[in-house]
């Protein structure tokens, strides 16, 4: 498993919606990048800034936040704790 360092967080993004509220299917090219995910792991934090999120938290983050990595066939994001906008 991936262990983030410092104030970084490993997030598994939610899947993008495949259908609209009215029942229409959205093609892959028109799907929006998800801005919500689940925290899988956190680093130890910084000396002057403790970690506020913990594994299992549902979080909201900026649209272009983090670095996307692929392990096997799963995609994850590694981002700084400060890139997280809110805990849901």
Backbone as JSON Lines, residues from 0, in Angstrom:
{"i":0,"aa":"X","n":[0.84,-1.19,0.0],"ca":[0.0,0.0,0.0],"c":[0.88,1.25,0.0]}
{"i":1,"aa":"X","n":[0.32,2.33,-0.44],"ca":[1.04,3.59,-0.55],"c":[0.96,4.34,0.78]}
{"i":2,"aa":"X","n":[2.1,4.8,1.28],"ca":[2.16,5.56,2.54],"c":[2.58,6.98,2.22]}
{"i":3,"aa":"X","n":[1.66,7.96,2.31],"ca":[2.02,9.35,2.04],"c":[2.99,9.9,3.08]}
{"i":4,"aa":"X","n":[3.79,10.88,2.69],"ca":[4.74,11.52,3.58],"c":[4.27,12.92,3.95]}
{"i":5,"aa":"X","n":[4.78,13.46,5.03],"ca":[4.52,14.82,5.5],"c":[3.03,15.07,5.64]}
{"i":6,"aa":"X","n":[2.52,16.13,5.0],"ca":[1.1,16.48,5.14],"c":[0.29,16.04,3.92]}
{"i":7,"aa":"X","n":[0.74,14.99,3.26],"ca":[0.04,14.5,2.07],"c":[-1.01,13.45,2.43]}
{"i":8,"aa":"X","n":[-2.0,13.33,1.53],"ca":[-3.14,12.45,1.75],"c":[-3.36,11.62,0.5]}
{"i":9,"aa":"X","n":[-3.66,10.34,0.65],"ca":[-4.0,9.46,-0.46],"c":[-5.52,9.36,-0.53]}
{"i":10,"aa":"X","n":[-6.09,9.74,-1.68],"ca":[-7.55,9.79,-1.85],"c":[-7.95,8.9,-3.01]}
{"i":11,"aa":"X","n":[-9.03,8.14,-2.8],"ca":[-9.63,7.36,-3.88],"c":[-10.83,8.17,-4.38]}
{"i":12,"aa":"X","n":[-10.74,8.73,-5.61],"ca":[-11.84,9.56,-6.11],"c":[-13.09,8.72,-6.39]}
{"i":13,"aa":"X","n":[-14.26,9.35,-6.21],"ca":[-15.51,8.69,-6.55],"c":[-15.62,8.58,-8.06]}
{"i":14,"aa":"X","n":[-16.37,7.62,-8.52],"ca":[-16.59,7.47,-9.96],"c":[-17.45,8.62,-10.46]}
{"i":15,"aa":"X","n":[-17.19,9.08,-11.68],"ca":[-17.99,10.14,-12.28],"c":[-19.38,9.59,-12.6]}
{"i":16,"aa":"X","n":[-20.36,10.46,-12.53],"ca":[-21.74,10.07,-12.82],"c":[-21.84,9.58,-14.26]}
{"i":17,"aa":"X","n":[-22.57,8.49,-14.48],"ca":[-22.74,7.96,-15.83],"c":[-24.12,8.26,-16.39]}
{"i":18,"aa":"X","n":[-25.02,8.74,-15.52],"ca":[-26.38,9.02,-15.95],"c":[-26.86,10.32,-15.3]}
{"i":19,"aa":"X","n":[-27.64,11.1,-16.04],"ca":[-28.19,12.33,-15.5],"c":[-29.42,12.02,-14.65]}
{"i":20,"aa":"X","n":[-29.93,13.03,-13.96],"ca":[-31.12,12.84,-13.12],"c":[-32.34,12.44,-13.96]}
{"i":21,"aa":"X","n":[-32.36,12.87,-15.22],"ca":[-33.49,12.52,-16.07],"c":[-33.34,11.17,-16.75]}
{"i":22,"aa":"X","n":[-32.18,10.51,-16.56],"ca":[-31.99,9.16,-17.09],"c":[-31.15,9.08,-18.35]}
{"i":23,"aa":"X","n":[-30.61,10.18,-18.82],"ca":[-29.77,10.15,-20.02],"c":[-28.36,9.71,-19.64]}
{"i":24,"aa":"X","n":[-27.74,8.9,-20.49],"ca":[-26.38,8.45,-20.25],"c":[-25.38,9.48,-20.74]}
{"i":25,"aa":"X","n":[-24.35,9.71,-19.94],"ca":[-23.31,10.69,-20.26],"c":[-22.14,9.96,-20.91]}
{"i":26,"aa":"X","n":[-21.7,10.39,-22.11],"ca":[-20.55,9.74,-22.73],"c":[-19.26,10.05,-21.96]}
{"i":27,"aa":"X","n":[-18.26,9.19,-22.1],"ca":[-17.0,9.36,-21.38],"c":[-16.35,10.71,-21.65]}
{"i":28,"aa":"X","n":[-16.47,11.22,-22.85],"ca":[-15.82,12.48,-23.2],"c":[-16.48,13.68,-22.52]}
{"i":29,"aa":"X","n":[-17.72,13.55,-22.07],"ca":[-18.44,14.67,-21.46],"c":[-18.49,14.58,-19.94]}
{"i":30,"aa":"X","n":[-17.95,13.51,-19.36],"ca":[-17.98,13.36,-17.91],"c":[-17.08,14.39,-17.25]}
{"i":31,"aa":"X","n":[-17.55,14.92,-16.13],"ca":[-16.74,15.87,-15.36],"c":[-15.84,15.11,-14.4]}
{"i":32,"aa":"X","n":[-14.68,15.67,-14.15],"ca":[-13.74,15.07,-13.21],"c":[-14.34,15.15,-11.8]}
{"i":33,"aa":"X","n":[-14.38,14.03,-11.07],"ca":[-14.98,14.06,-9.74],"c":[-14.18,14.94,-8.78]}
{"i":34,"aa":"X","n":[-14.88,15.56,-7.83],"ca":[-14.24,16.42,-6.85],"c":[-14.48,15.9,-5.44]}
{"i":35,"aa":"X","n":[-14.82,14.63,-5.34],"ca":[-15.15,14.03,-4.06],"c":[-14.49,12.67,-4.0]}
{"i":36,"aa":"X","n":[-14.05,12.27,-2.8],"ca":[-13.41,10.97,-2.66],"c":[-13.29,10.57,-1.21]}
{"i":37,"aa":"X","n":[-12.66,9.4,-1.02],"ca":[-12.46,8.83,0.31],"c":[-10.98,8.81,0.63]}
{"i":38,"aa":"X","n":[-10.63,9.27,1.82],"ca":[-9.24,9.26,2.27],"c":[-8.86,7.82,2.62]}
{"i":39,"aa":"X","n":[-7.79,7.31,2.02],"ca":[-7.32,5.95,2.29],"c":[-6.16,5.94,3.29]}
{"i":40,"aa":"X","n":[-5.29,6.94,3.19],"ca":[-4.12,7.0,4.08],"c":[-3.67,8.45,4.21]}
{"i":41,"aa":"X","n":[-3.04,8.76,5.34],"ca":[-2.5,10.1,5.55],"c":[-1.06,10.0,6.03]}
{"i":42,"aa":"X","n":[-0.32,11.06,5.79],"ca":[1.03,11.14,6.32],"c":[0.99,11.54,7.78]}
{"i":43,"aa":"X","n":[2.15,11.66,8.43],"ca":[2.19,12.02,9.85],"c":[1.87,13.48,10.13]}
{"i":44,"aa":"X","n":[1.87,14.33,9.12],"ca":[1.62,15.76,9.33],"c":[2.92,16.51,9.53]}
{"i":45,"aa":"X","n":[2.81,17.82,9.67],"ca":[3.97,18.66,9.94],"c":[4.0,18.99,11.42]}
{"i":46,"aa":"X","n":[5.15,19.41,11.89],"ca":[5.32,19.72,13.31],"c":[4.34,20.81,13.77]}
{"i":47,"aa":"X","n":[4.16,21.84,12.95],"ca":[3.29,22.95,13.32],"c":[1.87,22.83,12.74]}
{"i":48,"aa":"X","n":[1.6,21.74,12.0],"ca":[0.28,21.56,11.38],"c":[-0.14,20.09,11.46]}
{"i":49,"aa":"X","n":[-0.89,19.71,12.5],"ca":[-1.31,18.31,12.62],"c":[-2.35,17.94,11.56]}
{"i":50,"aa":"X","n":[-2.47,16.66,11.29],"ca":[-3.43,16.18,10.3],"c":[-4.85,16.3,10.85]}
{"i":51,"aa":"X","n":[-5.74,16.87,10.05],"ca":[-7.13,17.04,10.44],"c":[-8.03,15.96,9.84]}
{"i":52,"aa":"X","n":[-7.57,15.34,8.75],"ca":[-8.35,14.27,8.14],"c":[-7.77,12.93,8.55]}
{"i":53,"aa":"X","n":[-8.59,11.89,8.48],"ca":[-8.15,10.55,8.85],"c":[-8.68,9.56,7.82]}
{"i":54,"aa":"X","n":[-8.1,8.39,7.72],"ca":[-8.6,7.4,6.76],"c":[-10.08,7.11,6.99]}
{"i":55,"aa":"X","n":[-10.82,7.03,5.88],"ca":[-12.25,6.78,5.94],"c":[-13.09,8.03,5.77]}
{"i":56,"aa":"X","n":[-12.48,9.22,5.9],"ca":[-13.23,10.47,5.73],"c":[-13.61,10.68,4.27]}
{"i":57,"aa":"X","n":[-14.84,11.16,4.05],"ca":[-15.27,11.58,2.72],"c":[-14.89,13.05,2.6]}
{"i":58,"aa":"X","n":[-14.16,13.41,1.54],"ca":[-13.66,14.77,1.4],"c":[-14.03,15.37,0.05]}
{"i":59,"aa":"X","n":[-14.04,16.69,0.01],"ca":[-14.25,17.47,-1.19],"c":[-12.95,18.19,-1.47]}
{"i":60,"aa":"X","n":[-12.48,18.18,-2.71],"ca":[-11.22,18.82,-3.07],"c":[-11.37,19.59,-4.36]}
{"i":61,"aa":"X","n":[-10.41,20.45,-4.66],"ca":[-10.45,21.26,-5.87],"c":[-10.38,20.41,-7.12]}
{"i":62,"aa":"X","n":[-10.93,20.93,-8.22],"ca":[-11.03,20.18,-9.47],"c":[-9.67,19.74,-10.01]}
{"i":63,"aa":"X","n":[-8.65,20.58,-9.86],"ca":[-7.34,20.25,-10.41],"c":[-6.31,19.98,-9.32]}
{"i":64,"aa":"X","n":[-6.76,19.55,-8.15],"ca":[-5.87,19.29,-7.02],"c":[-5.22,17.92,-7.13]}
{"i":65,"aa":"X","n":[-4.04,17.82,-6.58],"ca":[-3.37,16.53,-6.44],"c":[-2.7,16.01,-7.69]}
{"i":66,"aa":"X","n":[-2.02,14.91,-7.5],"ca":[-1.33,14.2,-8.57],"c":[-1.98,12.85,-8.73]}
{"i":67,"aa":"X","n":[-2.4,12.53,-9.94],"ca":[-3.07,11.26,-10.2],"c":[-2.04,10.17,-10.41]}
{"i":68,"aa":"X","n":[-2.23,9.06,-9.7],"ca":[-1.35,7.9,-9.87],"c":[-2.22,6.68,-10.12]}
{"i":69,"aa":"X","n":[-1.66,5.69,-10.79],"ca":[-2.38,4.45,-11.08],"c":[-1.59,3.3,-10.5]}
{"i":70,"aa":"X","n":[-2.26,2.48,-9.7],"ca":[-1.66,1.28,-9.13],"c":[-2.55,0.13,-9.56]}
{"i":71,"aa":"X","n":[-1.99,-0.75,-10.4],"ca":[-2.81,-1.8,-10.97],"c":[-3.8,-1.18,-11.93]}
{"i":72,"aa":"X","n":[-5.07,-1.38,-11.69],"ca":[-6.1,-0.77,-12.54],"c":[-6.89,0.3,-11.8]}
{"i":73,"aa":"X","n":[-6.44,0.67,-10.58],"ca":[-7.15,1.68,-9.78],"c":[-6.41,3.01,-9.85]}
{"i":74,"aa":"X","n":[-7.18,4.09,-9.87],"ca":[-6.6,5.44,-9.89],"c":[-6.77,6.08,-8.52]}
{"i":75,"aa":"X","n":[-5.72,6.76,-8.08],"ca":[-5.71,7.44,-6.8],"c":[-5.18,8.85,-7.0]}
{"i":76,"aa":"X","n":[-5.4,9.69,-6.0],"ca":[-4.84,11.04,-5.98],"c":[-3.99,11.2,-4.72]}
{"i":77,"aa":"X","n":[-2.84,11.82,-4.87],"ca":[-2.04,12.22,-3.72],"c":[-2.04,13.74,-3.71]}
{"i":78,"aa":"X","n":[-2.47,14.31,-2.6],"ca":[-2.55,15.76,-2.49],"c":[-2.16,16.21,-1.1]}
{"i":79,"aa":"X","n":[-1.87,17.48,-0.97],"ca":[-1.59,18.05,0.34],"c":[-2.9,18.23,1.09]}
{"i":80,"aa":"X","n":[-2.81,18.18,2.4],"ca":[-4.01,18.37,3.22],"c":[-4.66,19.73,2.93]}
{"i":81,"aa":"X","n":[-3.86,20.74,2.6],"ca":[-4.39,22.07,2.34],"c":[-5.2,22.13,1.04]}
{"i":82,"aa":"X","n":[-5.07,21.12,0.15],"ca":[-5.88,21.06,-1.07],"c":[-7.29,20.58,-0.8]}
{"i":83,"aa":"X","n":[-7.52,20.0,0.36],"ca":[-8.86,19.51,0.71],"c":[-9.69,20.69,1.18]}
{"i":84,"aa":"X","n":[-10.88,20.83,0.58],"ca":[-11.74,21.96,0.88],"c":[-12.67,21.7,2.06]}
{"i":85,"aa":"X","n":[-13.16,20.45,2.19],"ca":[-14.12,20.15,3.25],"c":[-14.18,18.65,3.51]}
{"i":86,"aa":"X","n":[-14.57,18.3,4.72],"ca":[-14.86,16.92,5.09],"c":[-16.37,16.77,5.1]}
{"i":87,"aa":"X","n":[-16.89,15.78,4.4],"ca":[-18.35,15.59,4.34],"c":[-18.85,14.71,5.45]}
